[in-house]
């Protein structure tokens, strides 16, 4: 039985993850930590093999280092990682012979949406992303939106920009941030958990791929799958699709 520690256990995602671990016959909830707790000490005391981390972007690097430096594998749903962060984590985890999974989204449907969007962009290369989250989310755009744009760019090699670059009349961009030519728009409103639309346009037609997260339980099959498959892995694994 794998011993799991949940970090960020007082948050909504952490509470949901702890409940999912308790309910799984192959996993044991070895401990729970949150901001202000001695994460390194609890890992050692509990002999946790895997730490599931759903915390704040500001603590992302410190938490990953605490996990791998104290003998555990990491399953991370915290967002806000930069390209440089990922390179550092990959190098440090390989040196320590630990595995770190960082998943922008643990919902299987969201992973499929990202893959389908990348395939569709080969044929409809004018693409924009709109992501909707609750108004307590600390970062924007979402890790899922960034990962989607990255997958599209990697698959297509470059999407089509608008024919006309509209003049902006506000200091901030009204047309969204850009990764390559993929524009990303972030909406923050009460009533959402996590929703994303990838809109692809061509002459006389639109294709819209939309994934809606109705509740946080939708992420749990992916979290549990990651816990079971991270054992024995070394280095950074970026994206749940790498384990599917």
Protein Blocks (a to p, Z undefined) as FASTA:
>chain_A
ZZdddehklpmklmmmmmmmmmpmkbccfbdcdehiafklmmmmnopabdcddddfklmm
mmmmmmmmnopacddfbghiafklmmmmmmmmmmnopacdddfbfcfklmmmmmmmmmmm
mmmmcccddddddfkbfbdcdfklmmmmmmmmmmnopacddfbacddfbfbdfkbpaehj
bccdddddehiabdcddddddehiacddddddfbfklmmmmmmmmmmmmgopacjdehjk
lmZZ
